Amino acid sequence: MDGYRTGFAASLVVAVSVAAAAQEGHPLVGSWHGDRGASATARRDVTLVMDYDGTQITGVVNPGFENLRLQAAKLVPKDWTLHFELDAKDVAGKPTHCSVDGKIDRLGSDQRTLAGTWVCGTAKETFKLTRDRDYTR
């Protein structure tokens, strides 16, 4: 009976360790990179960093000099669509409000994608981002 308990305990420790290593957290959490633009040739690089605390999605687009904070971020888990807004500047440097709508694809992949439309003022663009791998685990 004592060997059975030791074997069971060892199996349980291995199972918990494997499960912990496989966890990535919420599908939105992490950094995403890609581009956006009005055509296949006119694209701009985009970096998006998001976090989720169980109730609220927070994040920033292009951390650093541009540093645009997400506003009104909402996820619909039923179909994995995401909406957020942000205040940016247009090419002339004038303030403009942006609305971003996308869908997460390849949800089970460690390099899932987020793609959709990015509208700033009257300018409508498409975007595609890929979630960066977390190499710290």
C-alpha positions in Angstrom: 0.0 0.0 0.0 2.9 2.4 0.8 4.4 1.9 -2.7 1.0 2.6 -4.2 0.8 6.0 -2.4 4.4 6.9 -3.4 3.7 6.0 -7.1 0.4 7.9 -7.0 2.0 11.0 -5.4 4.9 10.9 -8.0 2.4 10.6 -10.9 0.4 13.5 -9.5 3.5 15.7 -9.2 4.4 15.0 -12.8 0.9 15.6 -14.1 0.6 19.0 -12.3 4.1 20.0 -13.5 3.2 19.2 -17.1 -0.1 21.0 -16.9 1.6 24.1 -15.4 4.2 24.2 -18.1 1.5 23.9 -20.8 -0.5 26.9 -19.5 -0.1 30.2 -21.4 -2.8 32.2 -19.6 -5.6 34.0 -21.4 -5.4 33.9 -25.2 -5.2 37.8 -25.4 -2.4 38.2 -22.9 1.0 38.9 -24.4 2.7 40.9 -27.2 1.5 40.8 -30.7 3.2 42.1 -33.8 2.3 42.6 -37.5 1.1 45.4 -39.8 -1.8 47.4 -40.9 -2.6 49.4 -44.1 -5.0 50.2 -46.9 -3.3 48.0 -49.4 -0.8 45.1 -49.6 2.0 47.5 -50.4 1.2 50.4 -48.1 1.6 48.8 -44.6 2.9 50.1 -41.2 4.3 47.9 -38.5 2.1 47.5 -35.4 3.0 46.2 -31.9 0.2 45.5 -29.5 0.7 44.5 -25.8 -2.4 43.3 -23.9 -3.2 42.0 -20.5 -6.4 40.6 -19.0 -7.2 40.6 -15.2 -10.3 38.5 -15.5 -12.6 41.4 -15.9 -10.8 44.1 -17.9 -8.6 44.1 -21.0 -5.8 46.7 -20.9 -3.0 47.4 -23.2 -1.0 49.6 -25.5 -0.3 49.9 -29.2 3.2 50.7 -30.2 4.8 51.0 -26.8 7.5 53.7 -26.6 7.2 57.0 -28.4 3.7 56.5 -29.8 2.3 54.6 -26.8 -1.5 54.5 -27.6 -3.6 53.1 -24.7 -6.5 50.8 -25.4 -9.9 52.2 -24.6 -13.3 50.4 -24.5 -11.6 47.0 -25.1 -14.1 44.1 -25.2 -13.8 40.4 -26.1 -16.7 38.2 -27.2 -15.5 34.7 -26.2 -18.3 33.0 -28.2 -16.6 33.8 -31.5 -13.3 35.3 -30.2 -13.9 38.8 -31.7 -12.1 41.7 -30.1 -13.0 45.4 -30.2 -10.9 48.3 -28.9 -10.6 52.0 -29.5 -7.7 54.5 -29.1 -6.9 58.1 -29.7 -4.1 58.6 -32.2 -2.8 61.2 -34.6 -3.2 61.2 -38.4 -0.4 61.7 -40.9 -0.8 65.5 -40.5 -0.4 65.2 -36.7 -4.0 66.0 -35.9 -5.9 64.0 -33.2 -8.1 61.2 -34.6 -10.1 58.5 -32.9 -9.6 54.9 -34.0 -11.8 51.8 -33.8 -10.3 48.4 -34.2 -12.3 45.2 -34.7 -10.7 41.8 -35.2 -11.0 38.1 -34.7 -8.6 35.7 -33.1 -7.7 32.7 -35.3 -5.6 29.6 -34.5 -6.7 29.9 -30.9 -4.9 26.7 -29.8 -1.7 27.7 -31.4 1.2 29.4 -29.6 1.3 31.8 -32.5 -2.4 32.7 -32.8 -3.4 35.5 -35.1 -5.6 38.5 -34.7 -6.9 40.1 -38.0 -9.6 42.6 -39.0 -10.2 46.3 -39.7 -8.6 49.4 -38.2 -10.5 52.6 -38.8 -9.1 56.0 -37.9 -11.3 58.9 -38.8 -12.3 58.1 -42.4 -9.3 56.0 -43.2 -10.1 52.2 -43.2 -7.3 49.7 -43.1 -6.9 46.0 -42.6 -4.5 44.5 -40.0 -3.0 41.2 -39.1 -1.0 40.5 -35.9 0.6 37.3 -34.7 1.0 36.7 -30.9 4.7 36.4 -30.0 5.9 33.3 -28.4 6.8 33.4 -24.7 10.3 32.0 -24.5 10.6 32.6 -20.8 8.8 29.3 -19.9 
